[in-house]
């Protein structure tokens, strides 16, 4: 699935493609089901976790 954008929330991404969960977990994003995941964009989560957004985008869009 190649239509994930960094402006999508974690919740939106997981609803669109649940197979992305292991990628996010391996990147250190362990709170996929917490309330902030429903309102936090992928870019915001990457910034909070100190993850390079471009590398993360490549990984999630490879799933």
MOPAC internal coordinates of N, CA, C and O (Angstrom, degrees):
PM7 1SCF
backbone

  N    0.0000 0     0.00 0     0.00 0    0    0    0
  C    1.4509 1     0.00 0     0.00 0    1    0    0
  C    1.5197 1   107.80 1     0.00 0    2    1    0
  O    1.2310 1   120.07 1   -62.10 1    3    2    1
  N    1.2864 1   117.47 1   117.90 1    3    2    1
  C    1.4566 1   121.39 1  -174.98 1    5    3    2
  C    1.5124 1   113.99 1  -110.31 1    6    5    3
  O    1.2310 1   119.76 1  -157.77 1    7    6    5
  N    1.3177 1   118.06 1    22.23 1    7    6    5
  C    1.4576 1   118.50 1  -178.13 1    9    7    6
  C    1.5261 1   112.56 1  -110.77 1   10    9    7
  O    1.2310 1   119.60 1  -159.62 1   11   10    9
  N    1.3128 1   118.38 1    20.38 1   11   10    9
  C    1.4562 1   121.58 1   175.01 1   13   11   10
  C    1.5166 1   108.18 1   -81.49 1   14   13   11
  O    1.2310 1   121.30 1   -47.38 1   15   14   13
  N    1.3367 1   115.11 1   132.62 1   15   14   13
  C    1.4585 1   120.18 1   178.77 1   17   15   14
  C    1.5210 1   109.49 1  -118.42 1   18   17   15
  O    1.2310 1   120.80 1   -19.77 1   19   18   17
  N    1.3169 1   116.07 1   160.23 1   19   18   17
  C    1.4649 1   119.94 1  -179.65 1   21   19   18
  C    1.5196 1   112.07 1   -71.06 1   22   21   19
  O    1.2310 1   119.88 1   168.45 1   23   22   21
  N    1.3204 1   117.83 1   -11.55 1   23   22   21
  C    1.4603 1   122.28 1   178.55 1   25   23   22
  C    1.5259 1   112.96 1   -88.94 1   26   25   23
  O    1.2310 1   120.08 1   173.19 1   27   26   25
  N    1.3315 1   117.45 1    -6.81 1   27   26   25
  C    1.4643 1   121.37 1   178.06 1   29   27   26
  C    1.5243 1   109.20 1   -78.07 1   30   29   27
  O    1.2310 1   120.83 1   -32.27 1   31   30   29
  N    1.3305 1   116.02 1   147.73 1   31   30   29
  C    1.4605 1   118.98 1   175.08 1   33   31   30
  C    1.5324 1   109.30 1   -75.91 1   34   33   31
  O    1.2310 1   121.27 1   -19.74 1   35   34   33
  N    1.3181 1   115.17 1   160.26 1   35   34   33
  C    1.4685 1   119.91 1   177.55 1   37   35   34
  C    1.5264 1   109.26 1   -58.62 1   38   37   35
  O    1.2310 1   120.51 1   137.80 1   39   38   37
  N    1.3258 1   116.63 1   -42.20 1   39   38   37
  C    1.4638 1   120.79 1   178.50 1   41   39   38
  C    1.5202 1   112.27 1   -59.48 1   42   41   39
  O    1.2310 1   120.16 1   135.48 1   43   42   41
  N    1.3190 1   117.30 1   -44.52 1   43   42   41
  C    1.4752 1   120.97 1   178.56 1   45   43   42
  C    1.5198 1   110.97 1   -61.86 1   46   45   43
  O    1.2310 1   120.92 1   138.18 1   47   46   45
  N    1.3145 1   115.85 1   -41.82 1   47   46   45
  C    1.4650 1   120.70 1  -178.85 1   49   47   46
  C    1.5195 1   110.40 1   -63.27 1   50   49   47
  O    1.2310 1   120.65 1   133.95 1   51   50   49
  N    1.3252 1   116.37 1   -46.05 1   51   50   49
  C    1.4635 1   119.90 1  -178.71 1   53   51   50
  C    1.5190 1   112.26 1   -67.33 1   54   53   51
  O    1.2310 1   119.95 1   146.32 1   55   54   53
  N    1.3242 1   117.70 1   -33.68 1   55   54   53
  C    1.4687 1   119.91 1   175.57 1   57   55   54
  C    1.5303 1   110.59 1   -69.56 1   58   57   55
  O    1.2310 1   120.23 1   143.09 1   59   58   57
  N    1.3229 1   117.16 1   -36.91 1   59   58   57
  C    1.4680 1   121.10 1  -178.99 1   61   59   58
  C    1.5236 1   111.71 1   -73.79 1   62   61   59
  O    1.2310 1   120.78 1   142.95 1   63   62   61
  N    1.3472 1   116.12 1   -37.05 1   63   62   61
  C    1.4617 1   119.85 1  -177.56 1   65   63   62
  C    1.5280 1   109.98 1  -152.25 1   66   65   63
  O    1.2310 1   120.00 1   -92.06 1   67   66   65
  N    1.3369 1   117.60 1    87.94 1   67   66   65
  C    1.4592 1   121.09 1  -179.03 1   69   67   66
  C    1.5304 1   114.08 1   -58.20 1   70   69   67
  O    1.2310 1   120.02 1   158.89 1   71   70   69
  N    1.3251 1   117.57 1   -21.11 1   71   70   69
  C    1.4644 1   121.11 1  -179.71 1   73   71   70
  C    1.5233 1   112.45 1   -67.04 1   74   73   71
  O    1.2310 1   120.06 1   169.13 1   75   74   73
  N    1.3285 1   117.50 1   -10.87 1   75   74   73
  C    1.4678 1   121.72 1   178.52 1   77   75   74
  C    1.5341 1   111.33 1   -76.58 1   78   77   75
  O    1.2310 1   120.06 1   160.66 1   79   78   77
  N    1.3364 1   117.49 1   -19.34 1   79   78   77
  C    1.4719 1   121.16 1  -176.89 1   81   79   78
  C    1.5265 1   113.21 1   -51.51 1   82   81   79
  O    1.2310 1   118.69 1   131.25 1   83   82   81
  N    1.3335 1   120.11 1   -48.75 1   83   82   81
  C    1.4687 1   118.97 1  -179.91 1   85   83   82
  C    1.5342 1   113.45 1   -61.39 1   86   85   83
  O    1.2310 1   120.15 1   148.26 1   87   86   85
  N    1.3201 1   117.32 1   -31.74 1   87   86   85
  C    1.4671 1   121.31 1   177.75 1   89   87   86
  C    1.5235 1   109.71 1   -65.90 1   90   89   87
  O    1.2310 1   120.81 1   134.12 1   91   90   89
  N    1.3257 1   116.06 1   -45.88 1   91   90   89
  C    1.4580 1   120.58 1   179.86 1   93   91   90
  C    1.5270 1   110.91 1   -66.32 1   94   93   91
  O    1.2310 1   120.43 1   138.35 1   95   94   93
  N    1.3206 1   116.78 1   -41.65 1   95   94   93
  C    1.4649 1   120.66 1   178.21 1   97   95   94
  C    1.5244 1   111.26 1   -61.92 1   98   97   95
  O    1.2310 1   120.31 1   136.51 1   99   98   97
  N    1.3176 1   117.02 1   -43.49 1   99   98   97
  C    1.4729 1   119.76 1  -179.36 1  101   99   98
  C    1.5240 1   112.21 1   -69.25 1  102  101   99
  O    1.2310 1   120.74 1   159.51 1  103  102  101
  N    1.3360 1   116.20 1   -20.49 1  103  102  101
  C    1.4656 1   120.33 1   177.24 1  105  103  102
  C    1.5248 1   111.55 1   -83.27 1  106  105  103
  O    1.2310 1   120.45 1   173.65 1  107  106  105
  N    1.3463 1   116.74 1    -6.35 1  107  106  105
  C    1.4538 1   120.65 1   178.19 1  109  107  106
  C    1.5133 1   114.52 1   103.91 1  110  109  107
  O    1.2310 1   120.37 1  -174.09 1  111  110  109
  N    1.3199 1   116.89 1     5.91 1  111  110  109
  C    1.4630 1   120.99 1   177.82 1  113  111  110
  C    1.5257 1   107.84 1   -92.53 1  114  113  111
  O    1.2310 1   120.67 1   -89.48 1  115  114  113
  N    1.3286 1   116.33 1    90.52 1  115  114  113
  C    1.4596 1   121.12 1  -172.67 1  117  115  114
  C    1.5182 1   114.21 1   -94.84 1  118  117  115
  O    1.2310 1   119.54 1   175.84 1  119  118  117
  N    1.2891 1   118.48 1    -4.16 1  119  118  117
  C    1.4617 1   121.11 1  -176.54 1  121  119  118
  C    1.5301 1   110.51 1  -108.72 1  122  121  119
  O    1.2310 1   120.93 1  -124.22 1  123  122  121
  N    1.3151 1   115.82 1    55.78 1  123  122  121
  C    1.4589 1   120.00 1  -175.83 1  125  123  122
  C    1.5188 1   113.20 1   -68.31 1  126  125  123
  O    1.2310 1   120.08 1   154.41 1  127  126  125
  N    1.3087 1   117.44 1   -25.59 1  127  126  125
  C    1.4497 1   120.40 1  -178.15 1  129  127  126
  C    1.5164 1   114.12 1  -100.68 1  130  129  127
  O    1.2310 1   119.90 1  -179.64 1  131  130  129
  N    1.3155 1   117.79 1     0.36 1  131  130  129
  C    1.4631 1   119.90 1  -177.46 1  133  131  130
  C    1.5325 1   110.21 1   -75.13 1  134  133  131
  O    1.2310 1   120.44 1   -20.37 1  135  134  133
  N    1.3268 1   116.76 1   159.63 1  135  134  133
  C    1.4674 1   120.36 1  -176.92 1  137  135  134
  C    1.5264 1   114.29 1   -55.92 1  138  137  135
  O    1.2310 1   119.86 1   144.64 1  139  138  137
  N    1.3243 1   117.87 1   -35.36 1  139  138  137
  C    1.4670 1   118.42 1  -178.72 1  141  139  138
  C    1.5210 1   111.73 1   -65.88 1  142  141  139
  O    1.2310 1   119.77 1   153.48 1  143  142  141
  N    1.3206 1   118.04 1   -26.52 1  143  142  141
  C    1.4644 1   121.02 1   179.17 1  145  143  142
  C    1.5258 1   111.57 1   -66.02 1  146  145  143
  O    1.2310 1   120.68 1   157.35 1  147  146  145
  N    1.3266 1   116.31 1   -22.65 1  147  146  145
  C    1.4631 1   119.55 1  -179.92 1  149  147  146
  C    1.5225 1   111.90 1   -78.15 1  150  149  147
  O    1.2310 1   120.15 1   157.86 1  151  150  149
  N    1.3358 1   117.32 1   -22.14 1  151  150  149
  C    1.4587 1   119.91 1  -177.32 1  153  151  150
  C    1.5104 1   114.13 1  -119.12 1  154  153  151
  O    1.2310 1   120.38 1   173.35 1  155  154  153
  N    1.3279 1   116.89 1    -6.65 1  155  154  153
  C    1.4630 1   121.03 1  -176.94 1  157  155  154
  C    1.5254 1   109.93 1   -94.59 1  158  157  155
  O    1.2310 1   120.55 1   -49.31 1  159  158  157
  N    1.3237 1   116.56 1   130.69 1  159  158  157
  C    1.4679 1   119.00 1   178.43 1  161  159  158
  C    1.5222 1   109.95 1   -75.39 1  162  161  159
  O    1.2310 1   121.03 1   -16.51 1  163  162  161
  N    1.2982 1   115.63 1   163.49 1  163  162  161
  C    1.4617 1   120.61 1   177.89 1  165  163  162
  C    1.5216 1   110.21 1   -60.07 1  166  165  163
  O    1.2310 1   120.54 1   140.00 1  167  166  165
  N    1.3170 1   116.58 1   -40.00 1  167  166  165
  C    1.4601 1   120.44 1   179.60 1  169  167  166
  C    1.5321 1   110.96 1   -64.60 1  170  169  167
  O    1.2310 1   120.16 1   137.34 1  171  170  169
  N    1.3283 1   117.31 1   -42.66 1  171  170  169
  C    1.4648 1   120.54 1   178.12 1  173  171  170
  C    1.5228 1   111.43 1   -63.94 1  174  173  171
  O    1.2310 1   120.62 1   136.54 1  175  174  173
  N    1.3299 1   116.42 1   -43.46 1  175  174  173
  C    1.4620 1   120.53 1   179.35 1  177  175  174
  C    1.5248 1   110.86 1   -63.64 1  178  177  175
  O    1.2310 1   120.25 1   139.88 1  179  178  177
  N    1.3241 1   117.13 1   -40.12 1  179  178  177
  C    1.4632 1   120.62 1   178.59 1  181  179  178
  C    1.5226 1   110.10 1   -62.65 1  182  181  179
  O    1.2310 1   120.31 1   138.15 1  183  182  181
  N    1.3145 1   117.01 1   -41.85 1  183  182  181
  C    1.4498 1   120.86 1  -179.84 1  185  183  182
  C    1.5349 1   110.63 1   -63.93 1  186  185  183
  O    1.2310 1   120.33 1   135.11 1  187  186  185
  N    1.3278 1   116.97 1   -44.89 1  187  186  185
  C    1.4667 1   121.88 1  -179.91 1  189  187  186
  C    1.5287 1   111.01 1   -61.96 1  190  189  187
  O    1.2310 1   120.57 1   143.22 1  191  190  189
  N    1.3305 1   116.52 1   -36.78 1  191  190  189
  C    1.4599 1   121.03 1  -177.21 1  193  191  190
  C    1.5324 1   113.35 1   -92.07 1  194  193  191
  O    1.2310 1   120.07 1  -179.68 1  195  194  193
  N    1.3211 1   117.46 1     0.32 1  195  194  193
  C    1.4617 1   120.65 1   179.21 1  197  195  194
  C    1.5209 1   113.66 1    69.14 1  198  197  195
  O    1.2310 1   121.05 1  -144.33 1  199  198  197
  N    1.3324 1   115.60 1    35.67 1  199  198  197
  C    1.4646 1   121.93 1  -177.39 1  201  199  198
  C    1.5245 1   109.15 1  -106.73 1  202  201  199
  O    1.2310 1   120.36 1   -43.06 1  203  202  201
  N    1.3157 1   116.91 1   136.94 1  203  202  201
  C    1.4629 1   122.28 1   176.67 1  205  203  202
  C    1.5232 1   108.88 1   -66.38 1  206  205  203
  O    1.2310 1   119.99 1   -62.97 1  207  206  205
  N    1.3243 1   117.61 1   117.03 1  207  206  205
  C    1.4626 1   121.74 1  -175.21 1  209  207  206
  C    1.5251 1   111.88 1   -64.73 1  210  209  207
  O    1.2310 1   119.76 1   144.54 1  211  210  209
  N    1.3190 1   118.06 1   -35.46 1  211  210  209
  C    1.4664 1   119.45 1  -179.46 1  213  211  210
  C    1.5269 1   111.39 1   -66.31 1  214  213  211
  O    1.2310 1   120.41 1   138.37 1  215  214  213
  N    1.3281 1   116.83 1   -41.63 1  215  214  213
  C    1.4584 1   120.52 1   178.31 1  217  215  214
  C    1.5328 1   110.21 1   -66.80 1  218  217  215
  O    1.2310 1   120.80 1   140.69 1  219  218  217
  N    1.3316 1   116.07 1   -39.31 1  219  218  217
  C    1.4613 1   119.78 1   178.67 1  221  219  218
  C    1.5216 1   111.17 1   -66.12 1  222  221  219
  O    1.2310 1   120.18 1   138.27 1  223  222  221
  N    1.3302 1   117.26 1   -41.73 1  223  222  221
  C    1.4583 1   120.95 1   177.87 1  225  223  222
  C    1.5244 1   111.04 1   -59.94 1  226  225  223
  O    1.2310 1   120.86 1   137.78 1  227  226  225
  N    1.3099 1   115.97 1   -42.22 1  227  226  225
  C    1.4675 1   120.18 1   177.77 1  229  227  226
  C    1.5226 1   110.61 1   -60.79 1  230  229  227
  O    1.2310 1   120.52 1   136.97 1  231  230  229
  N    1.3284 1   116.60 1   -43.03 1  231  230  229
  C    1.4679 1   121.03 1  -178.51 1  233  231  230
  C    1.5227 1   112.16 1   -67.36 1  234  233  231
  O    1.2310 1   119.67 1   134.13 1  235  234  233
  N    1.3302 1   118.23 1   -45.87 1  235  234  233
  C    1.4661 1   119.32 1  -177.30 1  237  235  234
  C    1.5230 1   111.43 1   -70.74 1  238  237  235
  O    1.2310 1   119.90 1   149.10 1  239  238  237
  N    1.3037 1   117.80 1   -30.90 1  239  238  237
  C    1.4585 1   119.17 1   179.59 1  241  239  238
  C    1.5253 1   112.97 1   -82.58 1  242  241  239
  O    1.2310 1   120.66 1   173.85 1  243  242  241
  N    1.3309 1   116.34 1    -6.15 1  243  242  241
  C    1.4651 1   120.33 1   175.90 1  245  243  242
  C    1.5245 1   111.29 1   -85.93 1  246  245  243
  O    1.2310 1   120.72 1   168.66 1  247  246  245
  N    1.3381 1   116.24 1   -11.34 1  247  246  245
  C    1.4729 1   120.60 1  -177.67 1  249  247  246
  C    1.5101 1   109.68 1   -78.73 1  250  249  247
  O    1.2310 1   120.10 1   180.00 1  251  250  249

